[in-house]
């Protein structure tokens, strides 16, 4: 029987006789690092300020020249915004674990993925190490990359959990990983999984999940909105593919559901500041539909891999209120894929595909 080349190379490596004074070397394992956007450590003013400062200081997120942005950020925004956002986070906070839902869900996704990889051929011997990190807040990307390296991972797959690529999400997560690599003498070999906005497994999962959630409702929505996180329109004009990838995701979902364009709408949420962002805006669309007489509405958020402030507080909270205040009667915020069987099917599919050649 032909031997496994990876196992053979590991055996050969371990068989080498090192000098007695040689430092211990861990190698031969494969790491998988799930990356998500971020979360504050707590909801108090100073925890929120630290988190917002890291987030809003990122040049990938805010491209305004520093000479204009810095006084505004440090003089006004970081004085007033932490208190307001802390109250918003308090409404969704996981009190049992004392953390945000995003952290709870991402941890669970990593744990379930680890179980899946352990069941793969060769996985039971501890070849795979799965971890997770946040671009902003904790655990940091640098911290978890270093931890994976200490555990002997000389090959690491980075998995940004963003279906649609944007410089302000995928790229900045990779920037942070590469920044950490620049400080390592012995760098692990790195792969980055690509965006999966049109992957049939992903589209199938979000449609299956949406269909199942709609079946649980006591009403049939007249309109379904697919709401994606917004970015400034200027980023699109500079060449960011995010807008186009969101459009394709929504179109593929609508076609799979068999709905006409007027019953399945694409919108963008979470705008910040005075600049024009990608349109149509979710809150204005929700308001407009209610004013036109739509009584039953559902909102799905296929650009988010896990529920967070933007889905739980902004959509399920703020936008539900907007809909009801302007004449709407029934509103449903559809849960994200999270660590559901459908959500894990997507993550497992991406990871096993991208590990080919290493496994």
C-alpha positions, 0 to 999 in steps of 0.5 A: 500500500502506498504510504501517506506522504504527509505522515511519512514526512512527519515521521522522517522529521521526528526521526531526525536526531537533534543536538541535545541543546537544540530547542524543542520544535513543534511542527507537522500540524495544520491549523484552521483559523476562523476570522470574524469582525469583532466584539467589545469585551464588555458593554461599559464605556471604556470597553466600548471606547477601546473597541470603537477606537480600534475599529474606527482607526482602521484605514480600511474602514474609514478612508477619510484623510487622517488630518480630517478624521482624527480630530472628529474621532478623538474629539467627538465620536469616542466621547459620545458614541461608546455610551450609546453603543454600549446600551445597544449591546446591552440589549443583546448581550449573552449574560450567561457567558458575559460576552456578545452573541458573535463571540459565543457563536463563532466559538461554537462554529470553531468547536463544531468544525474541529469535531468534523475535521477530527472525523476526517481520515488522519484527523483523529491523530490531532493533525488539525487544530481549529481556532477562531479570532476577531479582527477587532477586540479579543481574541486577536488574530495575532494572539491566535496565530501565535498559539497555532504556531506553538501547537506545531501548525506549520500550515494555517488556513485563514477563513474570513467568515464573510461571504462577500469580499470587501476591503473593510472586512476580508482585506483588513482581516488578512492585513492583520494576519500578515502584520503578525506574520511580519514579526515571526522568524519562522512563518507558517505557510498561509492560505486564505479561503476566497469569498463564497458569495455565489458558492452553490453550497452557500446559496443552498444553505441560506435558501434552505434556512430561510425557507425553514424559518418562514415555515415557522411564521404565523404569517406569509410575508408579502415582501422579503428583504435581503439586507447586507451591511453597507459601505460608502458608495465611494468604495464601490467607485474605487473598485471594491467588488462588494456591491456586485457580489451582494447583488449576485447573492441576492439574485441567486437566492431570489431565483432559487426561491422562485420569487419575482423581483418585487417580492425579494428586495436587496438593501444595505444597512448600518450606514455611518456618517454623512457620506452617501452609502450603497443604496437602497437603505434598509431602514428607508425601504422598510419605512417605505414599504409600510407606508405603501401598505405592506403589512407582512415583512421578513428580513434575511441577512445573508452577508452575516455568518453569525448574528450580531449587533447589526442583525439582533439590535438593528434589524430585529429591534430598530427596523421592526419598530420602524415597520410597525410605527408606519403601519406594518403589522407582522415583521420577522428577522430571520436568524443568520446561519450561525452554527446551525447544520446549514451554517456548518455545512457551508464552513465545512465545505469551504475548509475541506475544499481549501485544505486539498493538497495539504490533506 
